[in-house]
Every structure is written in structure tokens, then in C-alpha cells.
Amino acid sequence: MNNILNKINKAYKIESKKTELGTHEVNLANINDFNNLATSADNLLKKLNESYSALEKTIQPILANGNQFLSVMEQASNLNIELDRKFKEIGMDWKSTPEAKKFRDVISKSREVNTIIARVKNL
């Protein structure tokens, strides 16, 4: 009977060692996977920070140019209204002049400026 118990104990100890060794191998594999993921995450974070820095450098000029454009367009719109009124007083049509047509072209191209400025502000 002792022989059988010894054999069982030996078998149990051998299996237990195999199990422990297997567990260590799994743990090492997990650590390697983790290290690879952590390294990838670190590299991606560096790229993200570089991209964000580049974006920050462009945000202020976009806002400045957009706001200057809107200011100039407001002044031009006011003057456009005044010129239209004065031309009508002397019996002429301001809207048919090349200058007025050019201004209307600028207006049609610039409809998205407010949207662009709003989107950039939200970045």
C-alpha cells in the first residue's frame, strides 16, 4: 500500500511541477505580450503628441485668418449696401458692376468660413 501511495505522491509532485512550469511559461508569454503592447502604446502616444503639436501650430493662424476674413467681409457688406443705395439714387444698378459681381463670387465661396472657425475652435 505504501508503494502505491509513494507512486501517487511522486506522480502528483511531478504533475504539480509540470503545472507550475506551464503556469510560469504562460506568465512569461503574458509579460512579453504586455511589454509589446506597452511599447506600441508608447510609440503611438509619441506620434499622437507630435500630430497634436503640429495641429496646435495651425489652429491659431486658421482662427486669425478666418476672423480677419469675417471682419473684412462685414465691412465690404456694409459698403456694398451703401454703394447699392447711392447707385440707385443716381439711376444706376450697382449689382451689375464687375466689382459687385466679384464680391458676390467671394460670398458664394465663403459660406463655410463660419463652420470652419467653429469646428477649429472645438478642437
N, CA and C atoms as an extended XYZ file, in Angstrom:
369
Properties=species:S:1:pos:R:3:atomname:S:1:resname:S:1:resid:I:1 pbc="F F F"
N         0.816       -1.182        0.000 N   MET     1
C         0.000        0.000        0.000 CA  MET     1
C         0.865        1.254        0.000 C   MET     1
N         1.934        1.232        0.796 N   ASN     2
C         2.844        2.376        0.812 CA  ASN     2
C         3.435        2.633       -0.562 C   ASN     2
N         3.713        1.540       -1.280 N   ASN     3
C         4.244        1.674       -2.626 CA  ASN     3
C         3.290        2.456       -3.529 C   ASN     3
N         2.047        2.142       -3.433 N   ILE     4
C         1.035        2.808       -4.256 CA  ILE     4
C         0.930        4.278       -3.867 C   ILE     4
N         0.938        4.573       -2.566 N   LEU     5
C         0.875        5.957       -2.105 CA  LEU     5
C         2.099        6.741       -2.547 C   LEU     5
N         3.289        6.087       -2.437 N   ASN     6
C         4.507        6.747       -2.897 CA  ASN     6
C         4.423        7.071       -4.387 C   ASN     6
N         3.930        6.114       -5.152 N   LYS     7
C         3.787        6.343       -6.588 CA  LYS     7
C         2.809        7.487       -6.866 C   LYS     7
N         1.718        7.515       -6.138 N   ILE     8
C         0.729        8.593       -6.317 CA  ILE     8
C         1.341        9.932       -5.924 C   ILE     8
N         2.039        9.950       -4.786 N   ASN     9
C         2.681       11.195       -4.350 CA  ASN     9
C         3.708       11.671       -5.362 C   ASN     9
N         4.527       10.721       -5.869 N   LYS    10
C         5.529       11.089       -6.867 CA  LYS    10
C         4.861       11.615       -8.130 C   LYS    10
N         3.816       10.921       -8.544 N   ALA    11
C         3.101       11.354       -9.741 CA  ALA    11
C         2.484       12.730       -9.517 C   ALA    11
N         1.922       12.922       -8.356 N   TYR    12
C         1.311       14.208       -8.042 CA  TYR    12
C         2.346       15.312       -8.057 C   TYR    12
N         3.500       15.067       -7.440 N   LYS    13
C         4.573       16.064       -7.393 CA  LYS    13
C         5.094       16.375       -8.787 C   LYS    13
N         5.235       15.376       -9.621 N   ILE    14
C         5.704       15.595      -10.990 CA  ILE    14
C         4.682       16.424      -11.758 C   ILE    14
N         3.416       16.047      -11.655 N   GLU    15
C         2.378       16.801      -12.334 CA  GLU    15
C         2.312       18.220      -11.789 C   GLU    15
N         2.457       18.362      -10.499 N   SER    16
C         2.429       19.671       -9.880 CA  SER    16
C         3.559       20.532      -10.417 C   SER    16
N         4.751       19.963      -10.578 N   LYS    17
C         5.875       20.719      -11.127 CA  LYS    17
C         5.603       21.097      -12.575 C   LYS    17
N         5.026       20.172      -13.327 N   LYS    18
C         4.702       20.469      -14.718 CA  LYS    18
C         3.688       21.610      -14.775 C   LYS    18
N         2.716       21.543      -13.914 N   THR    19
C         1.699       22.576      -13.878 CA  THR    19
C         2.327       23.918      -13.531 C   THR    19
N         3.201       23.924      -12.537 N   GLU    20
C         3.865       25.163      -12.161 CA  GLU    20
C         4.721       25.685      -13.304 C   GLU    20
N         5.451       24.822      -13.979 N   LEU    21
C         6.284       25.222      -15.092 CA  LEU    21
C         5.410       25.790      -16.206 C   LEU    21
N         4.310       25.118      -16.495 N   GLY    22
C         3.375       25.605      -17.507 CA  GLY    22
C         2.827       26.964      -17.140 C   GLY    22
N         2.505       27.163      -15.885 N   THR    23
C         1.998       28.451      -15.422 CA  THR    23
C         3.044       29.530      -15.601 C   THR    23
N         4.282       29.233      -15.279 N   HIS    24
C         5.362       30.212      -15.452 CA  HIS    24
C         5.553       30.557      -16.921 C   HIS    24
N         5.459       29.548      -17.796 N   GLU    25
C         5.591       29.818      -19.226 CA  GLU    25
C         4.477       30.740      -19.707 C   GLU    25
N         3.252       30.492      -19.228 N   VAL    26
C         2.129       31.342      -19.598 CA  VAL    26
C         2.354       32.748      -19.073 C   VAL    26
N         2.806       32.853      -17.837 N   ASN    27
C         3.058       34.171      -17.262 CA  ASN    27
C         4.132       34.913      -18.052 C   ASN    27
N         5.187       34.234      -18.474 N   LEU    28
C         6.230       34.874      -19.274 CA  LEU    28
C         5.684       35.328      -20.620 C   LEU    28
N         4.848       34.506      -21.230 N   ALA    29
C         4.233       34.885      -22.506 CA  ALA    29
C         3.352       36.116      -22.317 C   ALA    29
N         2.579       36.144      -21.231 N   ASN    30
C         1.734       37.295      -20.945 CA  ASN    30
C         2.576       38.549      -20.727 C   ASN    30
N         3.676       38.422      -20.037 N   ILE    31
C         4.557       39.568      -19.794 CA  ILE    31
C         5.137       40.064      -21.108 C   ILE    31
N         5.554       39.153      -21.982 N   ASN    32
C         6.077       39.558      -23.287 CA  ASN    32
C         5.008       40.271      -24.113 C   ASN    32
N         3.806       39.714      -24.127 N   ASP    33
C         2.699       40.366      -24.837 CA  ASP    33
C         2.434       41.756      -24.262 C   ASP    33
N         2.422       41.828      -22.943 N   PHE    34
C         2.193       43.102      -22.281 CA  PHE    34
C         3.270       44.118      -22.657 C   PHE    34
N         4.539       43.692      -22.619 N   ASN    35
C         5.635       44.592      -22.983 CA  ASN    35
C         5.505       45.081      -24.416 C   ASN    35
N         5.133       44.184      -25.327 N   ASN    36
C         4.943       44.587      -26.720 CA  ASN    36
C         3.815       45.604      -26.859 C   ASN    36
N         2.716       45.368      -26.159 N   LEU    37
C         1.594       46.305      -26.206 CA  LEU    37
C         1.953       47.644      -25.576 C   LEU    37
N         2.668       47.603      -24.464 N   ALA    38
C         3.077       48.846      -23.798 CA  ALA    38
C         4.020       49.652      -24.693 C   ALA    38
N         4.931       48.967      -25.367 N   THR    39
C         5.854       49.643      -26.287 CA  THR    39
C         5.089       50.256      -27.449 C   THR    39
N         4.138       49.508      -28.003 N   SER    40
C         3.307       50.026      -29.094 CA  SER    40
C         2.512       51.246      -28.635 C   SER    40
N         1.937       51.160      -27.452 N   ALA    41
C         1.165       52.282      -26.916 CA  ALA    41
C         2.051       53.509      -26.731 C   ALA    41
N         3.261       53.312      -26.236 N   ASP    42
C         4.192       54.421      -26.039 CA  ASP    42
C         4.548       55.071      -27.376 C   ASP    42
N         4.810       54.271      -28.395 N   ASN    43
C         5.133       54.806      -29.721 CA  ASN    43
C         3.957       55.571      -30.320 C   ASN    43
N         2.757       55.028      -30.159 N   LEU    44
C         1.566       55.709      -30.664 CA  LEU    44
C         1.302       57.012      -29.917 C   LEU    44
N         1.579       57.026      -28.626 N   LEU    45
C         1.419       58.251      -27.848 CA  LEU    45
C         2.380       59.330      -28.342 C   LEU    45
N         3.600       58.947      -28.646 N   LYS    46
C         4.571       59.903      -29.190 CA  LYS    46
C         4.081       60.478      -30.516 C   LYS    46
N         3.564       59.614      -31.391 N   LYS    47
C         3.042       60.076      -32.681 CA  LYS    47
C         1.856       61.008      -32.480 C   LYS    47
N         0.972       60.659      -31.542 N   LEU    48
C        -0.187       61.491      -31.247 CA  LEU    48
C         0.254       62.866      -30.760 C   LEU    48
N         1.214       62.905      -29.861 N   ASN    49
C         1.702       64.184      -29.346 CA  ASN    49
C         2.347       65.020      -30.449 C   ASN    49
N         3.091       64.374      -31.347 N   GLU    50
C         3.695       65.096      -32.464 CA  GLU    50
C         2.611       65.669      -33.376 C   GLU    50
N         1.595       64.866      -33.667 N   SER    51
C         0.495       65.323      -34.525 CA  SER    51
C        -0.261       66.471      -33.865 C   SER    51
N        -0.492       66.345      -32.562 N   TYR    52
C        -1.217       67.397      -31.848 CA  TYR    52
C        -0.414       68.696      -31.829 C   TYR    52
N         0.889       68.592      -31.659 N   SER    53
C         1.744       69.785      -31.685 CA  SER    53
C         1.661       70.467      -33.043 C   SER    53
N         1.681       69.670      -34.109 N   ALA    54
C         1.562       70.229      -35.454 CA  ALA    54
C         0.195       70.894      -35.633 C   ALA    54
N        -0.850       70.264      -35.099 N   LEU    55
C        -2.191       70.825      -35.193 CA  LEU    55
C        -2.285       72.150      -34.439 C   LEU    55
N        -1.729       72.194      -33.237 N   GLU    56
C        -1.762       73.431      -32.449 CA  GLU    56
C        -1.134       74.594      -33.199 C   GLU    56
N        -0.076       74.312      -33.958 N   LYS    57
C         0.605       75.366      -34.711 CA  LYS    57
C        -0.270       75.919      -35.831 C   LYS    57
N        -1.227       75.137      -36.293 N   THR    58
C        -2.094       75.605      -37.374 CA  THR    58
C        -3.408       76.197      -36.882 C   THR    58
N        -3.796       75.891      -35.664 N   ILE    59
C        -5.094       76.372      -35.158 CA  ILE    59
C        -5.137       77.895      -35.090 C   ILE    59
N        -4.150       78.516      -34.479 N   GLN    60
C        -4.182       79.970      -34.318 CA  GLN    60
C        -4.197       80.717      -35.653 C   GLN    60
N        -3.361       80.323      -36.629 N   PRO    61
C        -3.454       81.019      -37.921 CA  PRO    61
C        -4.809       80.839      -38.600 C   PRO    61
N        -5.399       79.661      -38.472 N   ILE    62
C        -6.721       79.441      -39.077 CA  ILE    62
C        -7.746       80.373      -38.438 C   ILE    62
N        -7.733       80.438      -37.108 N   LEU    63
C        -8.692       81.315      -36.416 CA  LEU    63
C        -8.437       82.782      -36.748 C   LEU    63
N        -7.171       83.180      -36.760 N   ALA    64
C        -6.835       84.579      -37.058 CA  ALA    64
C        -7.255       84.943      -38.481 C   ALA    64
N        -6.910       84.095      -39.438 N   ASN    65
C        -7.279       84.381      -40.831 CA  ASN    65
C        -8.793       84.372      -41.021 C   ASN    65
N        -9.451       83.427      -40.395 N   GLY    66
C       -10.907       83.351      -40.513 CA  GLY    66
C       -11.592       84.561      -39.916 C   GLY    66
N       -11.147       84.979      -38.748 N   ASN    67
C       -11.750       86.152      -38.108 CA  ASN    67
C       -11.451       87.430      -38.882 C   ASN    67
N       -10.241       87.551      -39.416 N   GLN    68
C        -9.918       88.719      -40.251 CA  GLN    68
C       -10.801       88.731      -41.495 C   GLN    68
N       -10.969       87.569      -42.093 N   PHE    69
C       -11.822       87.464      -43.279 CA  PHE    69
C       -13.245       87.920      -42.958 C   PHE    69
N       -13.786       87.424      -41.833 N   LEU    70
C       -15.155       87.794      -41.461 CA  LEU    70
C       -15.277       89.292      -41.216 C   LEU    70
N       -14.269       89.879      -40.606 N   SER    71
C       -14.274       91.324      -40.358 CA  SER    71
C       -14.271       92.104      -41.671 C   SER    71
N       -13.412       91.697      -42.589 N   VAL    72
C       -13.340       92.369      -43.894 CA  VAL    72
C       -14.655       92.184      -44.653 C   VAL    72
N       -15.219       90.991      -44.590 N   MET    73
C       -16.488       90.740      -45.276 CA  MET    73
C       -17.621       91.584      -44.696 C   MET    73
N       -17.601       91.785      -43.403 N   GLU    74
C       -18.633       92.637      -42.790 CA  GLU    74
C       -18.495       94.070      -43.284 C   GLU    74
N       -17.276       94.568      -43.323 N   GLN    75
C       -17.037       95.927      -43.835 CA  GLN    75
C       -17.444       96.035      -45.304 C   GLN    75
N       -17.073       95.019      -46.097 N   ALA    76
C       -17.420       95.021      -47.518 CA  ALA    76
C       -18.935       94.946      -47.716 C   ALA    76
N       -19.610       94.159      -46.890 N   SER    77
C       -21.070       94.054      -46.997 CA  SER    77
C       -21.739       95.388      -46.708 C   SER    77
N       -21.262       96.064      -45.681 N   ASN    78
C       -21.819       97.376      -45.345 CA  ASN    78
C       -21.585       98.365      -46.488 C   ASN    78
N       -20.397       98.360      -47.046 N   LEU    79
C       -20.086       99.256      -48.157 CA  LEU    79
C       -20.872       98.865      -49.406 C   LEU    79
N       -21.073       97.581      -49.613 N   ASN    80
C       -21.867       97.097      -50.742 CA  ASN    80
C       -23.297       97.644      -50.657 C   ASN    80
N       -23.873       97.610      -49.480 N   ILE    81
C       -25.226       98.136      -49.277 CA  ILE    81
C       -25.260       99.634      -49.553 C   ILE    81
N       -24.263      100.342      -49.049 N   GLU    82
C       -24.190      101.794      -49.249 CA  GLU    82
C       -24.029      102.142      -50.731 C   GLU    82
N       -23.144      101.410      -51.430 N   LEU    83
C       -22.939      101.676      -52.858 CA  LEU    83
C       -24.202      101.375      -53.663 C   LEU    83
N       -24.898      100.297      -53.301 N   ASP    84
C       -26.141       99.962      -53.983 CA  ASP    84
C       -27.161      101.083      -53.817 C   ASP    84
N       -27.260      101.604      -52.616 N   ARG    85
C       -28.202      102.707      -52.341 CA  ARG    85
C       -27.831      103.955      -53.142 C   ARG    85
N       -26.536      104.298      -53.154 N   LYS    86
C       -26.082      105.509      -53.867 CA  LYS    86
C       -26.243      105.363      -55.381 C   LYS    86
N       -25.967      104.165      -55.895 N   PHE    87
C       -26.139      103.941      -57.328 CA  PHE    87
C       -27.605      104.085      -57.716 C   PHE    87
N       -28.515      103.582      -56.871 N   LYS    88
C       -29.949      103.706      -57.151 CA  LYS    88
C       -30.372      105.162      -57.165 C   LYS    88
N       -29.769      105.989      -56.280 N   GLU    89
C       -30.104      107.416      -56.210 CA  GLU    89
C       -29.799      108.125      -57.523 C   GLU    89
N       -28.742      107.654      -58.210 N   ILE    90
C       -28.383      108.311      -59.481 CA  ILE    90
C       -28.889      107.523      -60.689 C   ILE    90
N       -29.732      106.516      -60.428 N   GLY    91
C       -30.370      105.770      -61.502 CA  GLY    91
C       -29.510      104.679      -62.118 C   GLY    91
N       -28.536      104.193      -61.401 N   MET    92
C       -27.680      103.119      -61.921 CA  MET    92
C       -27.857      101.863      -61.082 C   MET    92
N       -27.388      100.760      -61.657 N   ASP    93
C       -27.514       99.470      -60.962 CA  ASP    93
C       -26.133       98.999      -60.496 C   ASP    93
N       -25.868       99.124      -59.199 N   TRP    94
C       -24.582       98.690      -58.624 CA  TRP    94
C       -24.349       97.190      -58.815 C   TRP    94
N       -25.398       96.411      -58.705 N   LYS    95
C       -25.290       94.952      -58.750 CA  LYS    95
C       -24.789       94.434      -60.104 C   LYS    95
N       -24.890       95.246      -61.128 N   SER    96
C       -24.436       94.814      -62.456 CA  SER    96
C       -22.963       95.153      -62.710 C   SER    96
N       -22.328       95.834      -61.775 N   THR    97
C       -20.921       96.209      -61.966 CA  THR    97
C       -20.012       95.000      -61.733 C   THR    97
N       -18.826       94.978      -62.366 N   PRO    98
C       -17.883       93.869      -62.148 CA  PRO    98
C       -17.451       93.739      -60.686 C   PRO    98
N       -17.362       94.861      -59.986 N   GLU    99
C       -16.954       94.843      -58.578 CA  GLU    99
C       -17.993       94.135      -57.708 C   GLU    99
N       -19.251       94.427      -57.955 N   ALA   100
C       -20.324       93.788      -57.187 CA  ALA   100
C       -20.386       92.291      -57.504 C   ALA   100
N       -20.192       91.948      -58.780 N   LYS   101
C       -20.193       90.527      -59.159 CA  LYS   101
C       -19.037       89.792      -58.480 C   LYS   101
N       -17.881       90.430      -58.436 N   LYS   102
C       -16.718       89.812      -57.781 CA  LYS   102
C       -17.013       89.578      -56.291 C   LYS   102
N       -17.653       90.556      -55.668 N   PHE   103
C       -17.998       90.422      -54.258 CA  PHE   103
C       -18.974       89.264      -54.041 C   PHE   103
N       -19.964       89.125      -54.930 N   ARG   104
C       -20.913       88.014      -54.814 CA  ARG   104
C       -20.197       86.673      -54.971 C   ARG   104
N       -19.190       86.624      -55.842 N   ASP   105
C       -18.402       85.398      -56.002 CA  ASP   105
C       -17.673       85.048      -54.703 C   ASP   105
N       -17.103       86.059      -54.065 N   VAL   106
C       -16.408       85.825      -52.795 CA  VAL   106
C       -17.402       85.319      -51.750 C   VAL   106
N       -18.561       85.919      -51.715 N   ILE   107
C       -19.595       85.490      -50.760 CA  ILE   107
C       -19.959       84.025      -50.996 C   ILE   107
N       -20.149       83.644      -52.255 N   SER   108
C       -20.560       82.266      -52.539 CA  SER   108
C       -19.460       81.264      -52.175 C   SER   108
N       -18.195       81.658      -52.274 N   LYS   109
C       -17.085       80.769      -51.916 CA  LYS   109
C       -16.853       80.706      -50.410 C   LYS   109
N       -17.384       81.676      -49.693 N   SER   110
C       -17.022       81.807      -48.281 CA  SER   110
C       -18.095       81.358      -47.308 C   SER   110
N       -19.109       80.729      -47.777 N   ARG   111
C       -20.228       80.358      -46.899 CA  ARG   111
C       -19.816       79.416      -45.765 C   ARG   111
N       -18.761       78.644      -45.960 N   GLU   112
C       -18.360       77.666      -44.946 CA  GLU   112
C       -17.355       78.215      -43.934 C   GLU   112
N       -16.964       79.476      -44.048 N   VAL   113
C       -15.952       80.033      -43.143 CA  VAL   113
C       -16.400       79.970      -41.687 C   VAL   113
N       -17.633       80.343      -41.406 N   ASN   114
C       -18.129       80.279      -40.018 CA  ASN   114
C       -18.086       78.853      -39.485 C   ASN   114
N       -18.432       77.886      -40.340 N   THR   115
C       -18.401       76.484      -39.935 CA  THR   115
C       -16.967       76.049      -39.642 C   THR   115
N       -16.047       76.447      -40.504 N   ILE   116
C       -14.629       76.095      -40.302 CA  ILE   116
C       -14.132       76.654      -38.980 C   ILE   116
N       -14.419       77.916      -38.722 N   ILE   117
C       -13.963       78.553      -37.482 CA  ILE   117
C       -14.551       77.836      -36.264 C   ILE   117
N       -15.835       77.528      -36.326 N   ALA   118
C       -16.491       76.839      -35.204 CA  ALA   118
C       -15.865       75.462      -34.972 C   ALA   118
N       -15.604       74.733      -36.050 N   ARG   119
C       -15.008       73.401      -35.900 CA  ARG   119
C       -13.607       73.487      -35.317 C   ARG   119
N       -12.821       74.445      -35.778 N   VAL   120
C       -11.451       74.574      -35.280 CA  VAL   120
C       -11.453       74.971      -33.808 C   VAL   120
N       -12.385       75.816      -33.422 N   LYS   121
C       -12.487       76.208      -32.004 CA  LYS   121
C       -12.810       75.006      -31.122 C   LYS   121
N       -13.519       74.032      -31.656 N   ASN   122
C       -13.903       72.853      -30.881 CA  ASN   122
C       -12.801       71.815      -30.796 C   ASN   122
N       -11.724       72.017      -31.500 N   LEU   123
C       -10.619       71.045      -31.463 CA  LEU   123
C        -9.885       71.111      -30.151 C   LEU   123
